[in-house]
Amino acid sequence: MELFQILDEGGQLVGEPPAIDDATLVEMLRLMLLGRRIDQKAISLQRRGKLGTYAPLSGQEAASVGSVFALDRESDWVVPQYREQLAMLHHGLPLSTYLLQRMGHPQGSELPKDGTLYPQQVALGAHLPQAVGLAWGLRLQGRPGVVLAYFGDGASSEGDFHEACNLAGVRKAPVIFCCQNNGWAISVPWHLQSGSPSVAARGAGYGMPGVRVDGNDVLAMYASTSEARRRGLGGDGPTLIEAVTTRLGAHTTADDPTRYVPADQVEQEKARDPITRFRTWMTATGRWDDDAHAQADRWCDEQIERAVAEFDSTPRPDPVTLFDNVYADEPVRLLRQRAAFVADRESR
Ligand SMILES: Cc1ncc(C[n+]2csc(CCOP(=O)(O)OP(=O)(O)O)c2C)c(N)n1
């Protein structure tokens, strides 16, 4: 299946760029730069024991930013997996809340009130039927809006993905399935997960268009998501976008990719860096220069410093809150564990 591109690896135009005003293009590049910086900061916080496991997004900035910028934040919803930090921030999640979530703080799960954002999903694929339900519900209520659901190639091997696609296709739910295919489900490569040549090819089986997009090309991601949104709003139902992207780092801070990613692949993937590509085009078209870059750097510093200060000054939760907010009605075994935990603590 052909790969849809607007900017090639060298940042040269090979297609018609979407109509995006200059200020928005600058905002998109700034958010991508922020993503790279968040990774550096979060990994350092994790290594110092301040965060739990962290899933870096480096290499996937364009896939998230290009797609989420095509939405209307008032009426369209984002349903993320766990590597969509940037889409979540763009849909109103404070960075400090994101960091609190990563250290298991209950406050980290508080989403913006009246927002259009679902929480992160770690149980692979479990959010996809929910995304379809949300989209179908919008349609039944006659409310404008689409649902952008993110997931990885690994999640597309789960039953939930197929059930979600089937229901979305038959109900014409306005959902955009955005698969960030970085080629790996932790250490399992795509060819060991599926006999299908691509994720996008599966769309046909569910009665929806499947498009294979260069996920490291932010303009192509924006254009294909905008088109999918138009279809959804026009009553034509779901679209499956396969964003072919690259995971430049580890799966998470608990992973060592040098044990399974071939060294030459690492070098090839660095050459597909989505930030370098977009910055090259932005500079060549007079929309970006060293001053703009320095300003963006300062903006990233401020965002990160403010978020880390808020994160650091938030009182740490009582460890017993670990048992809260999991079940509406707690099962007996969990109540027993909680009682044992409290008794143990009081006996010390
Ligand atoms: C239902 C389920 N099975 C297994 C896991 C363990 N697991 C966590 S991440 C992951 C790989 C996911 O790969 P992919 O969906 O491609 O996303 P990526 O991490 O590459 O962004 C697995 C198998 C899980 N979280 N949920």
The ligand as a Tripos MOL2 file, in Angstrom:
@<TRIPOS>MOLECULE
LIG
   26    27     1     0     0
SMALL
NO_CHARGES

@<TRIPOS>ATOM
      1 C1         -4.0100   -6.3790   27.0770 C.3       1 LIG1
      2 C2         -2.5390   -6.1530   27.2860 C.ar      1 LIG1
      3 N1         -1.6510   -7.1250   26.9730 N.ar      1 LIG1
      4 C3         -0.3290   -6.9410   27.1740 C.ar      1 LIG1
      5 C4          0.1320   -5.7580   27.6830 C.ar      1 LIG1
      6 C5          1.6300   -5.5630   27.9140 C.3       1 LIG1
      7 N2          2.1400   -4.5530   26.9750 N.ar      1 LIG1
      8 C6          2.3170   -3.2810   27.3630 C.ar      1 LIG1
      9 S1          2.8020   -2.3250   26.1150 S.2       1 LIG1
     10 C7          2.8500   -3.6060   25.0240 C.ar      1 LIG1
     11 C8          3.2380   -3.3800   23.5800 C.3       1 LIG1
     12 C9          2.3230   -2.3960   22.9130 C.3       1 LIG1
     13 O1          2.7350   -2.1010   21.6230 O.3       1 LIG1
     14 P1          1.9920   -1.0580   20.7230 P.3       1 LIG1
     15 O2          0.5200   -1.1710   20.8850 O.co2     1 LIG1
     16 O3          2.5500   -1.2040   19.3680 O.co2     1 LIG1
     17 O4          2.3730    0.3690   21.3370 O.3       1 LIG1
     18 P2          3.7980    1.0410   21.5400 P.3       1 LIG1
     19 O5          4.2260    0.7100   22.9400 O.co2     1 LIG1
     20 O6          4.7240    0.5160   20.5020 O.co2     1 LIG1
     21 O7          3.5500    2.5070   21.4200 O.co2     1 LIG1
     22 C10         2.4690   -4.7840   25.6580 C.ar      1 LIG1
     23 C11         2.4080   -6.0970   25.0020 C.3       1 LIG1
     24 C12        -0.8230   -4.7640   28.0070 C.ar      1 LIG1
     25 N3         -0.4640   -3.5700   28.4920 N.pl3     1 LIG1
     26 N4         -2.1370   -4.9700   27.7830 N.ar      1 LIG1
@<TRIPOS>BOND
     1     1     2 1
     2     2     3 ar
     3     2    26 ar
     4     3     4 ar
     5     4     5 ar
     6     5     6 1
     7     5    24 ar
     8     6     7 1
     9     7     8 ar
    10     7    22 ar
    11     8     9 ar
    12     9    10 ar
    13    10    11 1
    14    10    22 ar
    15    11    12 1
    16    12    13 1
    17    13    14 1
    18    14    15 2
    19    14    16 1
    20    14    17 1
    21    17    18 1
    22    18    19 2
    23    18    20 1
    24    18    21 1
    25    22    23 1
    26    24    25 1
    27    24    26 ar
@<TRIPOS>SUBSTRUCTURE
     1 LIG1         1 GROUP 0 **** ****
